[in-house]
Amino acid sequence: MLYTVGYRVDEVSAHTTLDAEDALEAAKAVKADHPNASITYSRAANQEERTGDAE
């Protein structure tokens, strides 16, 4: 399932969407990639990640 994780690193907010078993696992994966990050939220993604806009 896809989860969106929001985080802050050095006063800059960012988010990422990744595939994980649950929201905690997703947050841990982001924390492993960005050890200095503060996780602000971790939730199920509303939709599949978009790869581009269809015209």
C-alpha positions in Angstrom: 0.0 0.0 0.0 1.2 3.5 -0.7 1.9 5.9 2.2 2.7 9.6 2.2 5.2 10.8 4.7 5.8 14.5 5.5 9.0 15.6 7.1 11.2 18.7 7.8 14.9 18.9 7.4 16.8 22.2 8.2 13.6 24.4 8.2 12.5 22.9 4.8 9.4 20.8 4.5 9.1 18.0 2.1 7.0 14.8 1.5 7.4 11.5 -0.3 5.2 8.7 -1.2 6.4 5.1 -0.9 5.2 1.5 -0.7 5.2 0.0 2.8 3.3 -2.4 5.0 2.0 0.3 7.3 2.4 4.0 8.2 5.1 3.4 10.8 7.2 1.4 8.5 7.0 4.2 5.9 8.0 6.8 8.5 11.0 4.6 9.6 12.1 4.3 5.9 12.1 8.1 5.5 13.9 8.5 8.8 16.6 6.0 7.7 17.1 8.1 4.5 17.1 11.4 6.4 18.4 10.9 9.9 18.1 14.6 10.8 14.5 14.8 9.7 11.5 15.4 11.9 8.6 13.3 10.7 5.4 15.5 10.6 2.9 13.0 9.3 2.6 9.5 7.9 -0.7 8.5 6.3 -2.2 6.3 3.5 -1.8 8.0 0.2 -5.1 9.3 -1.3 -4.3 8.0 -4.8 -1.6 6.3 -6.8 1.4 8.5 -7.3 1.1 10.4 -10.5 3.8 9.8 -13.2 2.6 12.6 -15.4 -0.5 14.4 -16.6 -2.5 12.9 -19.4 -3.4 15.3 -22.2 
